[in-house]
């Protein structure tokens, strides 16, 4: 992390907010702006989720929250990368715990911890315990 000493910070103009082209502070704190960004940006365009090299082997995955949605980003058995909502299709349980890109998880299949519905790395439901069919 960059450390600034006094000589560097004193060189910045005291009128920096008037002189800069930066967005007004409310763009970083206003809930209405955040809601607009979720709809107009995260909901409509491709968004960087992480680097492909962090999940180089089939079965490796990480989680990433974009807007209000947490995603599982996984390298499939076919070598392609897919992203799924981290939500079980059965009753909406969270499928996997938060897993950072820097310490990816590894799974042959993804099993919901609640009722054990199990999905393959392509997102297809592969098995359910008989009691929850
Ligand atoms: S909520 Fe996932 S198996 Fe029931």
Backbone and ligand atoms as CSV (ligand in chain L), in Angstrom:
chain,resi,resn,atom,element,x,y,z
A,1,UNK,N,N,0.848,-1.178,0.000
A,1,UNK,CA,C,0.000,0.000,0.000
A,1,UNK,C,C,0.890,1.236,0.000
A,2,UNK,N,N,0.459,2.233,-0.773
A,2,UNK,CA,C,1.211,3.476,-0.863
A,2,UNK,C,C,1.094,4.263,0.430
A,3,UNK,N,N,2.217,4.719,0.931
A,3,UNK,CA,C,2.221,5.588,2.096
A,3,UNK,C,C,2.582,6.995,1.635
A,4,UNK,N,N,1.844,8.003,2.066
A,4,UNK,CA,C,2.085,9.389,1.686
A,4,UNK,C,C,2.729,10.100,2.861
A,5,UNK,N,N,3.790,10.864,2.550
A,5,UNK,CA,C,4.340,11.689,3.621
A,5,UNK,C,C,3.790,13.104,3.482
A,6,UNK,N,N,4.051,13.959,4.472
A,6,UNK,CA,C,3.480,15.307,4.500
A,6,UNK,C,C,3.840,16.129,3.273
A,7,UNK,N,N,5.076,15.963,2.757
A,7,UNK,CA,C,5.474,16.778,1.607
A,7,UNK,C,C,4.626,16.469,0.379
A,8,UNK,N,N,4.171,15.239,0.263
A,8,UNK,CA,C,3.344,14.878,-0.884
A,8,UNK,C,C,1.913,15.378,-0.714
A,9,UNK,N,N,1.386,15.288,0.472
A,9,UNK,CA,C,-0.007,15.698,0.659
A,9,UNK,C,C,-0.141,17.209,0.661
A,10,UNK,N,N,0.882,17.940,1.077
A,10,UNK,CA,C,0.808,19.406,1.076
A,10,UNK,C,C,0.838,19.960,-0.343
A,11,UNK,N,N,1.353,19.181,-1.310
A,11,UNK,CA,C,1.429,19.683,-2.670
A,11,UNK,C,C,0.064,19.662,-3.368
A,12,UNK,N,N,-0.902,19.010,-2.776
A,12,UNK,CA,C,-2.237,18.965,-3.369
A,12,UNK,C,C,-2.971,20.261,-3.044
A,13,UNK,N,N,-3.582,20.820,-4.058
A,13,UNK,CA,C,-4.313,22.068,-3.879
A,13,UNK,C,C,-5.444,21.917,-2.874
A,14,UNK,N,N,-5.648,22.938,-2.085
A,14,UNK,CA,C,-6.769,22.908,-1.152
A,14,UNK,C,C,-8.096,23.052,-1.880
A,15,UNK,N,N,-8.057,23.479,-3.115
A,15,UNK,CA,C,-9.282,23.617,-3.915
A,15,UNK,C,C,-9.481,22.428,-4.843
A,16,UNK,N,N,-8.964,21.285,-4.448
A,16,UNK,CA,C,-8.982,20.125,-5.331
A,16,UNK,C,C,-10.393,19.744,-5.762
A,17,UNK,N,N,-11.382,19.875,-4.885
A,17,UNK,CA,C,-12.739,19.485,-5.279
A,17,UNK,C,C,-13.300,20.424,-6.346
A,18,UNK,N,N,-12.851,21.673,-6.361
A,18,UNK,CA,C,-13.312,22.617,-7.377
A,18,UNK,C,C,-12.574,22.421,-8.689
A,19,UNK,N,N,-11.335,21.959,-8.621
A,19,UNK,CA,C,-10.488,21.865,-9.798
A,19,UNK,C,C,-10.576,20.521,-10.510
A,20,UNK,N,N,-11.069,19.523,-9.845
A,20,UNK,CA,C,-11.028,18.183,-10.426
A,20,UNK,C,C,-12.281,17.888,-11.250
A,21,UNK,N,N,-12.199,16.796,-12.000
A,21,UNK,CA,C,-13.348,16.314,-12.761
A,21,UNK,C,C,-13.987,15.121,-12.064
A,22,UNK,N,N,-13.660,14.920,-10.779
A,22,UNK,CA,C,-14.181,13.767,-10.042
A,22,UNK,C,C,-15.688,13.873,-9.864
A,23,UNK,N,N,-16.327,12.713,-9.741
A,23,UNK,CA,C,-17.762,12.696,-9.465
A,23,UNK,C,C,-18.016,13.302,-8.096
A,24,UNK,N,N,-19.131,13.951,-7.918
A,24,UNK,CA,C,-19.475,14.456,-6.581
A,24,UNK,C,C,-19.522,13.294,-5.576
A,25,UNK,N,N,-19.230,13.591,-4.338
A,25,UNK,CA,C,-19.139,12.556,-3.300
A,25,UNK,C,C,-20.396,11.717,-3.199
A,26,UNK,N,N,-21.571,12.321,-3.444
A,26,UNK,CA,C,-22.806,11.562,-3.275
A,26,UNK,C,C,-22.884,10.353,-4.220
A,27,UNK,N,N,-22.135,10.385,-5.327
A,27,UNK,CA,C,-22.136,9.243,-6.237
A,27,UNK,C,C,-21.517,7.998,-5.592
A,28,UNK,N,N,-20.803,8.186,-4.518
A,28,UNK,CA,C,-20.171,7.061,-3.829
A,28,UNK,C,C,-20.923,6.657,-2.573
A,29,UNK,N,N,-21.937,7.446,-2.177
A,29,UNK,CA,C,-22.610,7.172,-0.905
A,29,UNK,C,C,-24.137,7.118,-1.003
A,30,UNK,N,N,-24.704,7.671,-2.055
A,30,UNK,CA,C,-26.160,7.800,-2.151
A,30,UNK,C,C,-26.797,6.467,-2.560
A,31,UNK,N,N,-27.759,5.996,-1.772
A,31,UNK,CA,C,-28.429,4.728,-2.070
A,31,UNK,C,C,-29.166,4.759,-3.411
A,32,UNK,N,N,-29.729,5.914,-3.766
A,32,UNK,CA,C,-30.437,6.015,-5.047
A,32,UNK,C,C,-29.477,5.860,-6.221
A,33,UNK,N,N,-28.288,6.404,-6.091
A,33,UNK,CA,C,-27.289,6.248,-7.148
A,33,UNK,C,C,-26.879,4.781,-7.260
A,34,UNK,N,N,-26.708,4.125,-6.119
A,34,UNK,CA,C,-26.345,2.708,-6.133
A,34,UNK,C,C,-27.438,1.874,-6.805
A,35,UNK,N,N,-28.693,2.159,-6.489
A,35,UNK,CA,C,-29.803,1.431,-7.126
A,35,UNK,C,C,-29.798,1.663,-8.640
A,36,UNK,N,N,-29.553,2.905,-9.062
A,36,UNK,CA,C,-29.496,3.214,-10.485
A,36,UNK,C,C,-28.349,2.462,-11.160
A,37,UNK,N,N,-27.191,2.394,-10.483
A,37,UNK,CA,C,-26.046,1.673,-11.060
A,37,UNK,C,C,-26.345,0.177,-11.192
A,38,UNK,N,N,-27.005,-0.396,-10.190
A,38,UNK,CA,C,-27.334,-1.822,-10.264
A,38,UNK,C,C,-28.219,-2.099,-11.473
A,39,UNK,N,N,-29.177,-1.217,-11.712
A,39,UNK,CA,C,-30.085,-1.416,-12.839
A,39,UNK,C,C,-29.421,-1.086,-14.178
A,40,UNK,N,N,-28.781,0.062,-14.258
A,40,UNK,CA,C,-28.285,0.563,-15.543
A,40,UNK,C,C,-26.896,0.049,-15.922
A,41,UNK,N,N,-26.101,-0.361,-14.948
A,41,UNK,CA,C,-24.748,-0.827,-15.245
A,41,UNK,C,C,-24.638,-2.337,-15.013
A,42,UNK,N,N,-24.764,-2.757,-13.747
A,42,UNK,CA,C,-24.547,-4.171,-13.436
A,42,UNK,C,C,-25.605,-5.070,-14.071
A,43,UNK,N,N,-26.812,-4.532,-14.269
A,43,UNK,CA,C,-27.890,-5.342,-14.818
A,43,UNK,C,C,-27.925,-5.402,-16.332
A,44,UNK,N,N,-27.095,-4.630,-17.011
A,44,UNK,CA,C,-27.206,-4.571,-18.467
A,44,UNK,C,C,-25.907,-4.827,-19.221
A,45,UNK,N,N,-24.791,-4.804,-18.535
A,45,UNK,CA,C,-23.518,-4.921,-19.250
A,45,UNK,C,C,-22.647,-6.014,-18.624
A,46,UNK,N,N,-21.678,-6.461,-19.401
A,46,UNK,CA,C,-20.703,-7.390,-18.869
A,46,UNK,C,C,-19.916,-6.691,-17.768
A,47,UNK,N,N,-19.646,-7.392,-16.713
A,47,UNK,CA,C,-18.908,-6.841,-15.583
A,47,UNK,C,C,-17.768,-7.795,-15.257
A,48,UNK,N,N,-16.590,-7.234,-15.047
A,48,UNK,CA,C,-15.430,-8.060,-14.682
A,48,UNK,C,C,-15.707,-8.789,-13.368
A,49,UNK,N,N,-15.526,-10.084,-13.381
A,49,UNK,CA,C,-15.748,-10.863,-12.164
A,49,UNK,C,C,-14.441,-11.347,-11.565
A,50,UNK,N,N,-13.437,-11.590,-12.389
A,50,UNK,CA,C,-12.178,-12.097,-11.871
A,50,UNK,C,C,-11.318,-12.589,-13.019
A,51,UNK,N,N,-10.104,-12.983,-12.696
A,51,UNK,CA,C,-9.167,-13.412,-13.729
A,51,UNK,C,C,-9.290,-14.918,-13.970
A,52,UNK,N,N,-9.331,-15.288,-15.239
A,52,UNK,CA,C,-9.499,-16.692,-15.615
A,52,UNK,C,C,-8.382,-17.577,-15.056
A,53,UNK,N,N,-7.185,-17.049,-14.940
A,53,UNK,CA,C,-6.064,-17.860,-14.449
A,53,UNK,C,C,-6.212,-18.271,-12.989
A,54,UNK,N,N,-7.076,-17.601,-12.247
A,54,UNK,CA,C,-7.236,-17.975,-10.835
A,54,UNK,C,C,-8.016,-19.278,-10.692
A,55,UNK,N,N,-8.708,-19.696,-11.747
A,55,UNK,CA,C,-9.410,-20.983,-11.739
A,55,UNK,C,C,-9.010,-21.743,-13.001
A,56,UNK,N,N,-7.774,-22.182,-13.032
A,56,UNK,CA,C,-7.225,-22.797,-14.239
A,56,UNK,C,C,-7.630,-24.260,-14.413
A,57,UNK,N,N,-8.019,-24.932,-13.317
A,57,UNK,CA,C,-8.358,-26.354,-13.406
A,57,UNK,C,C,-9.872,-26.563,-13.287
A,58,UNK,N,N,-10.418,-27.563,-14.025
A,58,UNK,CA,C,-11.843,-27.860,-13.906
A,58,UNK,C,C,-12.228,-28.101,-12.444
A,59,UNK,N,N,-13.315,-27.495,-12.039
A,59,UNK,CA,C,-13.809,-27.638,-10.675
A,59,UNK,C,C,-13.409,-26.499,-9.761
A,60,UNK,N,N,-12.439,-25.722,-10.158
A,60,UNK,CA,C,-12.062,-24.588,-9.312
A,60,UNK,C,C,-13.110,-23.488,-9.456
A,61,UNK,N,N,-13.392,-22.813,-8.374
A,61,UNK,CA,C,-14.407,-21.768,-8.396
A,61,UNK,C,C,-14.088,-20.687,-7.367
A,62,UNK,N,N,-14.708,-19.545,-7.546
A,62,UNK,CA,C,-14.709,-18.493,-6.532
A,62,UNK,C,C,-16.071,-17.824,-6.559
A,63,UNK,N,N,-16.370,-17.070,-5.536
A,63,UNK,CA,C,-17.633,-16.334,-5.505
A,63,UNK,C,C,-17.348,-14.854,-5.682
A,64,UNK,N,N,-18.348,-14.183,-6.204
A,64,UNK,CA,C,-18.188,-12.759,-6.465
A,64,UNK,C,C,-19.565,-12.102,-6.362
A,65,UNK,N,N,-19.658,-11.019,-5.622
A,65,UNK,CA,C,-20.920,-10.299,-5.521
A,65,UNK,C,C,-20.891,-9.125,-6.488
A,66,UNK,N,N,-21.904,-9.069,-7.343
A,66,UNK,CA,C,-22.048,-7.983,-8.305
A,66,UNK,C,C,-23.454,-7.432,-8.142
A,67,UNK,N,N,-23.536,-6.189,-7.725
A,67,UNK,CA,C,-24.842,-5.626,-7.389
A,67,UNK,C,C,-25.391,-6.350,-6.175
A,68,UNK,N,N,-26.598,-6.885,-6.292
A,68,UNK,CA,C,-27.215,-7.637,-5.195
A,68,UNK,C,C,-27.036,-9.134,-5.340
A,69,UNK,N,N,-26.354,-9.553,-6.383
A,69,UNK,CA,C,-26.295,-10.993,-6.673
A,69,UNK,C,C,-24.919,-11.558,-6.363
A,70,UNK,N,N,-24.914,-12.674,-5.623
A,70,UNK,CA,C,-23.647,-13.369,-5.440
A,70,UNK,C,C,-23.583,-14.487,-6.466
A,71,UNK,N,N,-22.459,-14.554,-7.149
A,71,UNK,CA,C,-22.265,-15.534,-8.207
A,71,UNK,C,C,-21.202,-16.546,-7.825
A,72,UNK,N,N,-21.347,-17.750,-8.371
A,72,UNK,CA,C,-20.284,-18.750,-8.333
A,72,UNK,C,C,-19.664,-18.737,-9.724
A,73,UNK,N,N,-18.370,-18.470,-9.810
A,73,UNK,CA,C,-17.661,-18.481,-11.091
A,73,UNK,C,C,-16.809,-19.746,-11.083
A,74,UNK,N,N,-17.069,-20.644,-12.028
A,74,UNK,CA,C,-16.458,-21.972,-11.981
A,74,UNK,C,C,-15.874,-22.354,-13.343
A,75,UNK,N,N,-14.760,-23.090,-13.301
A,75,UNK,CA,C,-14.180,-23.683,-14.519
A,75,UNK,C,C,-14.837,-25.051,-14.688
A,76,UNK,N,N,-15.558,-25.223,-15.795
A,76,UNK,CA,C,-16.264,-26.474,-16.044
A,76,UNK,C,C,-15.335,-27.583,-16.510
A,77,UNK,N,N,-15.875,-28.790,-16.561
A,77,UNK,CA,C,-15.091,-29.936,-17.054
A,77,UNK,C,C,-14.718,-29.759,-18.519
A,78,UNK,N,N,-15.484,-28.943,-19.250
A,78,UNK,CA,C,-15.169,-28.680,-20.659
A,78,UNK,C,C,-14.121,-27.580,-20.826
A,79,UNK,N,N,-13.652,-27.022,-19.697
A,79,UNK,CA,C,-12.620,-25.987,-19.750
A,79,UNK,C,C,-13.175,-24.566,-19.826
A,80,UNK,N,N,-14.465,-24.447,-20.094
A,80,UNK,CA,C,-15.074,-23.117,-20.156
A,80,UNK,C,C,-15.378,-22.603,-18.741
A,81,UNK,N,N,-15.467,-21.285,-18.628
A,81,UNK,CA,C,-15.836,-20.664,-17.359
A,81,UNK,C,C,-17.307,-20.280,-17.424
A,82,UNK,N,N,-18.011,-20.617,-16.345
A,82,UNK,CA,C,-19.429,-20.283,-16.243
A,82,UNK,C,C,-19.661,-19.531,-14.945
A,83,UNK,N,N,-20.775,-18.804,-14.897
A,83,UNK,CA,C,-21.154,-18.133,-13.661
A,83,UNK,C,C,-22.617,-18.432,-13.374
A,84,UNK,N,N,-22.883,-18.783,-12.118
A,84,UNK,CA,C,-24.241,-19.106,-11.691
A,84,UNK,C,C,-24.576,-18.305,-10.444
A,85,UNK,N,N,-25.863,-18.029,-10.269
A,85,UNK,CA,C,-26.272,-17.452,-8.994
A,85,UNK,C,C,-25.934,-18.438,-7.891
A,86,UNK,N,N,-25.449,-17.917,-6.782
A,86,UNK,CA,C,-25.092,-18.775,-5.640
A,86,UNK,C,C,-26.342,-19.053,-4.812
A,87,UNK,N,N,-27.361,-19.555,-5.496
A,87,UNK,CA,C,-28.664,-19.797,-4.878
A,87,UNK,C,C,-29.195,-21.131,-5.390
A,88,UNK,N,N,-29.618,-21.969,-4.481
A,88,UNK,CA,C,-30.157,-23.276,-4.862
A,88,UNK,C,C,-31.543,-23.112,-5.494
A,89,UNK,N,N,-31.807,-23.894,-6.561
A,89,UNK,CA,C,-33.102,-23.839,-7.236
A,89,UNK,C,C,-34.210,-24.451,-6.385
A,90,UNK,N,N,-33.862,-25.216,-5.354
A,90,UNK,CA,C,-34.883,-25.850,-4.535
A,90,UNK,C,C,-35.597,-24.821,-3.665
A,91,UNK,N,N,-34.934,-24.321,-2.664
A,91,UNK,CA,C,-35.570,-23.345,-1.782
A,91,UNK,C,C,-34.691,-22.129,-1.509
A,92,UNK,N,N,-33.774,-21.880,-2.399
A,92,UNK,CA,C,-33.027,-20.629,-2.336
A,92,UNK,C,C,-31.903,-20.560,-1.342
A,93,UNK,N,N,-31.443,-21.689,-0.840
A,93,UNK,CA,C,-30.309,-21.659,0.092
A,93,UNK,C,C,-29.028,-21.226,-0.633
A,94,UNK,N,N,-28.131,-20.641,0.103
A,94,UNK,CA,C,-26.815,-20.298,-0.436
A,94,UNK,C,C,-26.068,-21.598,-0.706
A,95,UNK,N,N,-25.515,-21.737,-1.905
A,95,UNK,CA,C,-24.894,-23.004,-2.300
A,95,UNK,C,C,-23.496,-23.201,-1.724
A,96,UNK,N,N,-22.636,-22.197,-1.851
A,96,UNK,CA,C,-21.276,-22.319,-1.335
A,96,UNK,C,C,-20.954,-21.082,-0.497
A,97,UNK,N,N,-20.054,-21.245,0.442
A,97,UNK,CA,C,-19.619,-20.128,1.273
A,97,UNK,C,C,-18.782,-19.160,0.439
A,98,UNK,N,N,-18.635,-17.945,0.938
A,98,UNK,CA,C,-17.828,-16.944,0.254
A,98,UNK,C,C,-16.430,-17.505,0.005
A,99,UNK,N,N,-15.996,-17.458,-1.233
A,99,UNK,CA,C,-14.711,-18.039,-1.627
A,99,UNK,C,C,-13.977,-17.021,-2.493
A,100,UNK,N,N,-12.899,-16.443,-1.987
A,100,UNK,CA,C,-12.217,-15.399,-2.757
A,100,UNK,C,C,-11.448,-15.973,-3.949
A,101,UNK,N,N,-11.291,-15.143,-4.962
A,101,UNK,CA,C,-10.540,-15.528,-6.158
A,101,UNK,C,C,-9.109,-15.921,-5.798
A,102,UNK,N,N,-8.564,-15.322,-4.745
A,102,UNK,CA,C,-7.185,-15.591,-4.355
A,102,UNK,C,C,-7.014,-16.935,-3.656
A,103,UNK,N,N,-8.106,-17.552,-3.244
A,103,UNK,CA,C,-8.061,-18.861,-2.583
A,103,UNK,C,C,-9.260,-19.675,-3.066
A,104,UNK,N,N,-9.226,-20.063,-4.368
A,104,UNK,CA,C,-10.409,-20.683,-4.961
A,104,UNK,C,C,-10.745,-22.034,-4.341
A,105,UNK,N,N,-12.043,-22.355,-4.407
A,105,UNK,CA,C,-12.482,-23.670,-3.969
A,105,UNK,C,C,-12.282,-24.676,-5.086
A,106,UNK,N,N,-12.560,-25.941,-4.783
A,106,UNK,CA,C,-12.388,-27.010,-5.753
A,106,UNK,C,C,-13.497,-28.031,-5.513
A,107,UNK,N,N,-14.269,-28.322,-6.556
A,107,UNK,CA,C,-15.390,-29.246,-6.399
A,107,UNK,C,C,-15.658,-29.985,-7.696
A,108,UNK,N,N,-15.994,-31.283,-7.594
A,108,UNK,CA,C,-16.412,-32.029,-8.783
A,108,UNK,C,C,-17.852,-31.676,-9.126
A,109,UNK,N,N,-18.650,-31.442,-8.098
A,109,UNK,CA,C,-20.036,-31.016,-8.234
A,109,UNK,C,C,-20.309,-30.002,-7.131
A,110,UNK,N,N,-21.420,-29.309,-7.248
A,110,UNK,CA,C,-21.777,-28.333,-6.226
A,110,UNK,C,C,-23.039,-28.828,-5.531
A,111,UNK,N,N,-22.902,-29.078,-4.231
A,111,UNK,CA,C,-23.993,-29.657,-3.449
A,111,UNK,C,C,-24.531,-28.612,-2.482
A,112,UNK,N,N,-25.835,-28.410,-2.530
A,112,UNK,CA,C,-26.469,-27.491,-1.595
A,112,UNK,C,C,-26.376,-28.079,-0.188
A,113,UNK,N,N,-25.939,-27.292,0.783
A,113,UNK,CA,C,-25.789,-27.827,2.136
A,113,UNK,C,C,-27.119,-28.046,2.856
A,114,UNK,N,N,-28.217,-27.514,2.318
A,114,UNK,CA,C,-29.480,-27.578,3.048
A,114,UNK,C,C,-30.188,-28.912,2.870
A,115,UNK,N,N,-30.573,-29.272,1.636
A,115,UNK,CA,C,-31.246,-30.541,1.379
A,115,UNK,C,C,-30.471,-31.416,0.399
A,116,UNK,N,N,-29.255,-31.023,0.112
A,116,UNK,CA,C,-28.301,-31.841,-0.647
A,116,UNK,C,C,-28.627,-32.025,-2.120
A,117,UNK,N,N,-29.408,-31.136,-2.706
A,117,UNK,CA,C,-29.525,-31.182,-4.157
A,117,UNK,C,C,-28.122,-30.934,-4.715
A,118,UNK,N,N,-27.788,-31.681,-5.768
A,118,UNK,CA,C,-26.425,-31.619,-6.297
A,118,UNK,C,C,-26.445,-31.267,-7.785
A,119,UNK,N,N,-25.616,-30.294,-8.140
A,119,UNK,CA,C,-25.540,-29.797,-9.518
A,119,UNK,C,C,-24.154,-30.087,-10.078
A,120,UNK,N,N,-24.103,-30.328,-11.414
A,120,UNK,CA,C,-22.786,-30.476,-12.031
A,120,UNK,C,C,-22.198,-29.094,-12.318
A,121,UNK,N,N,-21.009,-29.063,-12.854
A,121,UNK,CA,C,-20.321,-27.788,-13.088
A,121,UNK,C,C,-20.896,-27.008,-14.263
A,122,UNK,N,N,-21.878,-27.598,-14.934
A,122,UNK,CA,C,-22.573,-26.886,-15.999
A,122,UNK,C,C,-23.904,-26.323,-15.487
A,123,UNK,N,N,-24.181,-26.537,-14.206
A,123,UNK,CA,C,-25.390,-25.991,-13.594
A,123,UNK,C,C,-26.603,-26.890,-13.679
A,124,UNK,N,N,-26.423,-28.116,-14.201
A,124,UNK,CA,C,-27.547,-29.043,-14.307
A,124,UNK,C,C,-27.743,-29.771,-12.986
A,125,UNK,N,N,-29.015,-29.882,-12.568
A,125,UNK,CA,C,-29.343,-30.649,-11.370
A,125,UNK,C,C,-29.095,-32.121,-11.649
A,126,UNK,N,N,-28.258,-32.760,-10.827
A,126,UNK,CA,C,-27.887,-34.149,-11.078
A,126,UNK,C,C,-28.483,-35.127,-10.090
A,127,UNK,N,N,-28.719,-34.711,-8.854
A,127,UNK,CA,C,-29.301,-35.649,-7.903
A,127,UNK,C,C,-29.983,-34.896,-6.768
A,128,UNK,N,N,-30.979,-35.580,-6.206
A,128,UNK,CA,C,-31.656,-35.083,-5.011
A,128,UNK,C,C,-31.873,-36.265,-4.086
A,129,UNK,N,N,-31.816,-36.064,-2.780
A,129,UNK,CA,C,-32.197,-37.153,-1.885
A,129,UNK,C,C,-33.675,-37.480,-2.107
A,130,UNK,N,N,-34.058,-38.750,-2.035
A,130,UNK,CA,C,-35.434,-39.145,-2.341
A,130,UNK,C,C,-36.455,-38.414,-1.483
A,131,UNK,N,N,-36.126,-38.110,-0.259
A,131,UNK,CA,C,-37.102,-37.475,0.634
A,131,UNK,C,C,-37.435,-36.048,0.209
A,132,UNK,N,N,-36.628,-35.460,-0.668
A,132,UNK,CA,C,-36.890,-34.079,-1.075
A,132,UNK,C,C,-37.246,-33.981,-2.556
A,133,UNK,N,N,-37.529,-35.123,-3.229
A,133,UNK,CA,C,-37.896,-35.075,-4.652
A,133,UNK,C,C,-39.186,-34.309,-4.849
L,1,LIG,S1,S,-32.515,-25.421,-0.584
L,1,LIG,FE1,FE,-30.934,-26.423,-1.652
L,1,LIG,S2,S,-31.509,-28.489,-1.621
L,1,LIG,FE2,FE,-33.115,-27.472,-0.597
